[in-house]
Amino acid sequence: MSRPDSALFAAGHGFYQFAISRSSFDRSLYYNLLLQPTLAIPDHYFLQGRWLGDHLAEYSSRDSWIEIGLRNGFVTPYFRREGSKLSELLTFMEGSDRRGFSAEALRIAERIDRTPFTTSHWSSVDNSALFGAALTSYLGAEQAPMLDTRLDPDDFVGFWNRSREWIGPELATAWERSSTLIGSEGILLSQLIQVSGERLLGGDSGRIENISELLSRVKAQVGATAERDLRLYYTCACELYNRSLANTILTAGNSPRWEPFVAAMDLWRNNLLSGEADAGGVVDPPDELIDVAIRLPRPAHLRSVSGDVLLTIRRSPACERYFEALSHWRGAPTDPTLRDELVNSLRRYSGEITKQVGKEIGLLGFRPHFISKVSDVSGIVEKVPGVVQGFLAVGATAGAAAVGTSSPLIPAGLFSLFCLQIAAKYVSPSKSAKVLISPRLGARIRADITVSRR
């Protein structure tokens, strides 16, 4: 079953976490759950890497945003075997030489299994074939695809030229090993990683579990240039994997890393899929682009917010109208009336989001409490930038010395109020976000937070 209104949670790809920080993972998870109709998470994305397990661990009452999404249908899990539990799929994948699983994978699987949800099916075999074809076609090209601006801060062209010597044999070996393992044509990332390790570290390199391990060992044993080339190589591989998987399950793909060479790769891929490479120079009409300023809670503050708040937000009339407007605009993305309705509903919805989150975290991103003495201000001081922090700390010390222990309430209270005023200028639980809306791109905050127009 496909969900054309769904987006793949690309930042959840465990193998890709060599390039995705926890803060990037959180931002992508929280904002996509707020703005996407549904978020697609395949079985292995629950279990590979650290970040998803760390997210669950912060919600001991099993009210994480992911679990609330699963229970209420705005997270759609995709399982490769129908009727199986996630813990059973973990056993199956480990027995099939899949790699990169978290040390807590079994605990995560058992916890997810206790959550009621409805699964959709995806074909790992089909995805391996699609990914293998895209990877070999892209990396096997004679020249590196580049943007017209020729931006190349990562020396992607240098990597491309250096890789021509080994890229063909490496992909062929990975294809052969993967096809033998799955009984069908294609490439598995786990086998590609192993082949790269043997090329750079030798045939006795041992089993390599994930890309992060490979990068660390190559940097220590081979050198910085080899490690840098490997990062570019596996950024391309992971980006193509995410896009292949999005095509396999018929959802929109997102990109956790938006570098110039990734943008060039997407232009190449879009032209290939649409047939524009042979269109005789036909150019699409210009894309009308508008930007909308909204405010959204900071991901660092959303970490402390229960998934129950997400449910309240998703059930609000403002959210309902936003998704209604989005659905109508997707049907006619060039209609100015429908676009204006989408913009207005998005602004109102963002206000509802900040209001509901504000009820949970308070004015400055921490729950208010009575301050009776100068020492109670320390919690506030810790939350402001370093220079202001030092200034407030000096003031607090001076205030404490002045009042001693005789009658601290009035001076300390005044200084506490002063601290709150200063902190309010520097600490806010929300931030401005610019949303780019266009008939071609959809509604985009970042490359990994893009609400597709389809």
C-alpha positions, 0 to 999 in steps of 0.5 A: 500500500502506498501513501502519496501524501506521505514523506519518507523520514530520511533523517532516520536512516541509520547508516546515514548517521555518520553525517546526521547529528542528533539535533538535525535528527530531532529537527527533522522528526519534530517538524515533519510530524507537525507539518506532514500529513503522514511520515513513512518509516521503514522497519530497518530505520527503527533499528539502525543507528542511535538517534531513534532509540535515544528519542524513545528513551527520553519518554519513559511513559511510552508517549514519545512523538513516534509512538503517538504518531504510530498509534494515531496513524500519522506515522506509517511503518513499512515492514518487509514481511507482512504479519511480522512483528518488528522484533521478528523482522530484526531476527530475520534481518540479522540472519540475512547479514543486514548490518548497522543495528543499534545495541538497543535494537531488540529493546526498541523492537519490543517496545514498538511491538507493544504499540498498536499500529497498522503497517504497510508493506514494502519490498526490500528486493525491489528497492535493492534493484532500484538502488543498485541501478541508480547507484551504478548509473550515477557513479559510473558516469564519465563526468561528475554532474555539477550545478551551473554555478560550478559550486564545489566547496567539497572538492566533489570533482576531485573525489570523482576523478580519483574514484574512476580507478576503483569505482567500477570494480567496487560496484561490480563486486558489491552487486555480485555479493548482494545479488547472491545474498538476496537471490535477486539483482541489486545492491545492499548497502551493508555489502557495499560497506564491506567491499569498501573496507576491504579495498581500503583496509585489506582483505583481512579487515574483518566484518564492518558494521556501519559507515561510521566505523568504516570512516573511523578506521580509514581515517586512522589507518589510511589517511584524511584524504581517503576518509574525506572521499569516502564521506562524499561517496557514502553521502551520494550512496545514502541520498540515492538509497533514500530516494530509491526507497521513497520511490519503492514505497511511493512516498515523497523523498527528503534530503537530510544533507543539502550540499551543492553536489547533492543538488547536482545529483538530484538534477541528474536524477530528475532529468533521468526519471522524467526523460528530459535528458532527451527532450531536445532542450525543452525548458520547463516554465519558471517556477513561481516561488514565494516565501512565508515567515512563520514561528515554530518551537525550537527542537531543543524545547520540543524534546521535553514535550510529550507526544500527547501535546503533538496529538492535541495539536494534530486534533486542533481545528487549525491543523485540520484546516491546514491539511485541508488547504494543503490537499486542495493546493496540491490538486492545483498548485498554480491556483493563487486562491488555493495558494493564499488559503494554504499560506493563511492556514499555515500561519494560523496553524503555526500559531496553534503549535507555539501556543500548545507547546508554550503551555507545556514548556512555559514562557522561556522554555522552562516551567515557571517556579517561585523565586525567593532568593538569589541562588534560585536564579542560577537555573535561569543564568544557565540558559542564556548565552555565555557573555550575558551568563557571566554578567548575570552571575556577577550580579547575582553574587553581588546581590547575595553579598549585599543582602547577606542572610538577613532579609533577601526577599526584596533585593533578591526578588528585584534582581530575579525580575531583572534576570528574567527580563534579560533572559527573555531577550535571549531565550525564546522557545520558538524561532522564525522559520521561512517556508518556501512555497512553489508549484514544483518544490512544494512547501519547504523549510529545509531539504529534509522538511519539505511537504511535497506538492503531489 
